[in-house]
């Protein structure tokens, strides 16, 4: 019924919707959270979770109907790939977040570099180290490893 490009497109969008529905379900179960750099506070009325859960269930049912009707494949996602997703991008963001990178927003006080740069560099290195740990400690080599990092990333 669908060509490969159409099937892939639908599989991707329905997977994204399913992932968001799972995130909504998680957040409804855990409406408050305190982390180091953010806090989520519950501003939902008492009737909101039940109403949203009904909508999430309906969305999930529609996704299942479409998956079955159109024979859409279920993507197998290795945990390693899920963990790797975004680490390289965070490394890039961190490269632009030291005192030199902050200059694009205006003059940077002289005290910022010693207070910031070493920790930003260590965070960037941690992103690379986490990537290395994931790549080196998989049970199988069933996921294509990203291309070797250039020397500028090490």
Secondary structure, DSSP 8 states (H G I E B T S, - for coil): ---HHHHHHHHHHHHHHHHHHHHHHHHHHS--EE-SS-EE-----TTHHHHHHHHHHHHHHHHHHHHHHTT-------HHHHHHTTHHHHHHHHHTSSHHHHGGGS---HHHHHHHHHHHHHHHHHHHHHHHHHHHT-SS--S-------GGG-
